[in-house]
Amino acid sequence: MKRSALFRGVVGTAVLATAIGLTACAPAAEDDGPVTLTYWTWAPAVPDAVEVWNEQNPDIQVKVEQPAGADDIIAKVLAAQRAGEGPDMFAAEYQKVPNLVLSGAGYDISDLVSDFSDEFTDANWSLVTVGDGVYGVPQDTGPMVYLYRADIFEQNGWTPPTTWDEYADLAAQVRATGAYLGGFPDDGATLAGYAMPLGAQWWSTDGDSWSVDIDGAETTRVVDFWEPLVREDLISTTHFFTPEWNTQMNDGSIVSWAAGAWAPGTIASVAPDTAGLWRIAKMPTWDGETSAGLFGGSSAMVGSTTKHPEEAVKFLEWLNGSDEGSSLLAQGGLFPASVAGQAALSDLPVPEMVSGQDDFWELAADIASDTVSFTWGPNVQIAFDTYSDTVRAALDSGAPFSDALVAAQDKVVSDLKTTGFTVK
Amino acid sequence: MTVATAQPRHRIRPRVAPWAFLAPAIVLFTLFLVLPIGYAIYLSFVGLRVQGGAFGTRQQVFVGFENYINALTDPELVASLGRLATFGFISVPITLGGALLVALLLDLPRVRFARFSRTAIFLPYAVPGVIATLLWGFMYLPTTSPINYVLSAIGWPTINFLGAQGIFGSLANIAVWASLGFNMIVLYTALRSIPVEVYEAARLDGASEWQIARLIKIPLLAPALLLTLIFSLIGTLQAYSEPTTLKSMSNSISNSFFPLMKVYRDAFGVDNVSGAAAMSVVLALGTLAVSVVLLRVLQRRTFEGTR
């Protein structure tokens, strides 16, 4: 008697709990009536643009959530999808797209996007294409530019280097004044950006197998260029966005930085005392090549668990491809990936850090119009982590920097094999 | 009739009552400890393997002991354990030695400012690890370090706190600063529970304070010292937030600097939850083994000593 009462109590509670859970999970969107799409992103420009969309489209309401930054988004998306609560759309840095697709997180939208793929350059479109499928829409991009302190350059009679040989000469001149010209690529993203114009392709596919070429001649040339500069203390070894680097950027101890076209917006908070003193120039070249490398940028992917892929694509086309959406993103500080968005940039005020460079947007859009096509692989993070860990250790140990490329190559290949890929 | 009803009641009560009392604990223990551990063990035997060519999707399949073999043969994990050992050899003896010294000093008769000192030494323990590391990080950074500022002002060479060698001392310093107070309180409390008659007898026999400390207090403190040693070792194995926070300030801290950083990186950075689960199980078993062996070896000596 007692036991059955207890049992009934437990069952009752469980049923009640399930009932509450079911009501909470009840789908908000039915087939008729307005659809609500969830969109995970970290970009501060998106919520304002979404507000405009929501006013114009009562039937497709978008709800922006910011559950994670760029680094944690994969883990969060995969966990949420396994729990049946995956977002309809989510932001993903380009180098994370293949990983997400192969993890089953992406929805193939290639049938839905054919009429607007030409709103983007081929180089940008290829970044959201994995195999035969298209899994997202490019949002912002990072064509590499050379950002330098125009005031210090002028005082000393320096000009922005047009080749890497000039860069090396200038590094010695700058060091003689006590400052550093810049830092060396101790992270995979910057390294890839430097190696891309040389034609480096770290990952490629041939039929059913992957090829990996991280330690190839092109990338080795890049690290071999930097190593003597670092060993002779002509170049800073402080990584960007660390407190030390921020201080040095602000007080003029570092006088230039190669980064994506988003850089002027980013360093506004890092080096506020130097507003207006910076200018951008085209990157130095290795052999006079014209295409720029890419550093940073992200796409908006459609989640595999979405029930409304058509509505999601409609929204993403507006946000990233249309004049209205992409100029809203540009106003919010993103460097848009679409041709229309980049055209809209020239109407915007020049960023505070480079104020005085009136042709800033024209120059940036010119650089962005010709960028390298690059394929990211399914395990980019392993390459990035291994390279930066090994190359930083080499600073102290004296091992050649190219060892870090070999280490990254080996790690990436063995991880691909463990995961079950065929590697050539 | 009375006999018939009394007998089953007699039988039911001892069968149900203990379980009813235990139920909340069992439910919580199962939900929040047994199930997660079981799930971690399950994860450590599966892996994501791709099916269907270069662009196939990853599927979860049973992989047997592959994750364990990979974990145990991973040079990164071995290297991270080596770095952890270096860190532990510096931080644990200094923490325990310092805590013992301070506890004994505070326990001296006629000591002044005892309450203030106790609070001041304990206070860092209340500072969260991340914040403590940020505070110390700015003491280490070349551009902001007051220590290096003073050193260079008087013409001495500056210290590279965040270099490949200096980093161990710098991390150990944060750990010692943060945990010395806690260990001091444990030891001090144990000291206060020693009956004063023992000291009175020793003083009547003409023992000095130093002799009392060496011959009476430290032997009687052995159980508490053993406890703090085990806490410190387990705490060392779990070191994570200090190196992770300091990572953005130092080139010497890699993504797999300490074992738990590697576990985190593998699980959430490179999407290898299964490998991370296998490593966690290995680390947990290792911690358990070290604790049990230490207890076995030291407990016998400790409690024989107190008798």
Boltz contact constraints between the chains, C-beta under 6 A:
constraints:
  - contact:
      token1: [A, 74]
      token2: [B, 271]
      max_distance: 6.0
  - contact:
      token1: [A, 75]
      token2: [B, 268]
      max_distance: 6.0
  - contact:
      token1: [A, 102]
      token2: [B, 57]
      max_distance: 6.0
  - contact:
      token1: [A, 102]
      token2: [B, 58]
      max_distance: 6.0
  - contact:
      token1: [A, 103]
      token2: [B, 58]
      max_distance: 6.0
  - contact:
      token1: [A, 104]
      token2: [B, 57]
      max_distance: 6.0
  - contact:
      token1: [A, 130]
      token2: [B, 55]
      max_distance: 6.0
  - contact:
      token1: [A, 131]
      token2: [B, 55]
      max_distance: 6.0
  - contact:
      token1: [A, 205]
      token2: [B, 54]
      max_distance: 6.0
  - contact:
      token1: [A, 208]
      token2: [B, 53]
      max_distance: 6.0
  - contact:
      token1: [A, 208]
      token2: [B, 54]
      max_distance: 6.0
  - contact:
      token1: [A, 210]
      token2: [B, 54]
      max_distance: 6.0
  - contact:
      token1: [A, 242]
      token2: [B, 248]
      max_distance: 6.0
  - contact:
      token1: [A, 242]
      token2: [B, 249]
      max_distance: 6.0
  - contact:
      token1: [A, 244]
      token2: [B, 141]
      max_distance: 6.0
  - contact:
      token1: [A, 244]
      token2: [B, 143]
      max_distance: 6.0
  - contact:
      token1: [A, 247]
      token2: [B, 143]
      max_distance: 6.0
  - contact:
      token1: [A, 381]
      token2: [B, 269]
      max_distance: 6.0
  - contact:
      token1: [A, 381]
      token2: [B, 270]
      max_distance: 6.0
  - contact:
      token1: [A, 382]
      token2: [B, 270]
      max_distance: 6.0
  - contact:
      token1: [A, 385]
      token2: [B, 255]
      max_distance: 6.0
  - contact:
      token1: [A, 389]
      token2: [B, 254]
      max_distance: 6.0
  - contact:
      token1: [A, 389]
      token2: [B, 255]
      max_distance: 6.0
  - contact:
      token1: [A, 392]
      token2: [B, 251]
      max_distance: 6.0
  - contact:
      token1: [A, 396]
      token2: [B, 164]
      max_distance: 6.0
  - contact:
      token1: [A, 419]
      token2: [B, 50]
      max_distance: 6.0
  - contact:
      token1: [A, 420]
      token2: [B, 49]
      max_distance: 6.0
  - contact:
      token1: [A, 420]
      token2: [B, 50]
      max_distance: 6.0
  - contact:
      token1: [A, 421]
      token2: [B, 50]
      max_distance: 6.0
